[in-house]
């Protein structure tokens, strides 16, 4: 592992810009892989659990989940994905599987052969790709707020994509605060919480990455889901997909309908639903997410 601080400063004396939001117990490092310096927040010791955050978030999404899972005997690894948080990329471009490739490179740099995964939103896309492309690296997968690759398409899920046109055309300086509104969060987030997520978008690299990520990764992956690309592949890792009951496009009847043929496409697959939670299920209901993840990790095999 080659860990180092941004701007050439030695690890341990780093001045993070902007400052990292408060989360006691985490250790922070920069992991160097080709073309990328990935900020990783980690906590605990034991079997590895990798947590991949959603958009427009970063490692801090897991602040109320990771410490509890670490206390159960796991080493929790929370990287900032390309274009997010405090990660630095030499190339601002995105392809459909760029972030998945980045995750594999970070796992290799950390010496992690196999891990449990807990992934949300954009991170769940990369986690799903990893399950199909590199199933040998995945012990179990918990996928939050994103349907499985083998889903049956229905027009009922189209409201889940209503935010995409604005993000495809996103420009630096345009506010993303609306994404944390009642359409996506069942419980109002405080201004301090939203500020903690969005402060890093003051970094030009992060601000520029929004449109690139949606054009290069999210749109192509949405088309793959809707056109059934992953129906022709078998999902091997044990996979739990979790939605909030208040996540309108993926309300329980719709989610169960689009996953009704899971036996034909996945070795082991289950659905779960969380009360009083919408798309931002981790912020809405961290305790429920933590309990579901721990149960799924423990049920391996």
Secondary structure, DSSP 8 states (H G I E B T S, - for coil): --B--GGG--TTS---SS-----TT-EEEEEEETTEEEEEEEE--SEEEEEE--TT--GGGGTTTHHHHHHTTEEEEEE--TTSTT-EES-----TTHHHHHHHHHHHHHT-SSEEEEEETHHHHHHHHHHHH-GGGEEEEEEESS--TT----GGGGGGGTTHHHHHT--TT---GGGGSTTT-SS---HHHHHHHHGGGGSHHHHHHHHHHIIIIIHHHHHHHHTTGGGGS-B-SEEEEEEETT-GGG-HHHHHHHTTTHHHHBSSEEEEEETT--S-HHHH-HHHHHHHHHHHHHT--
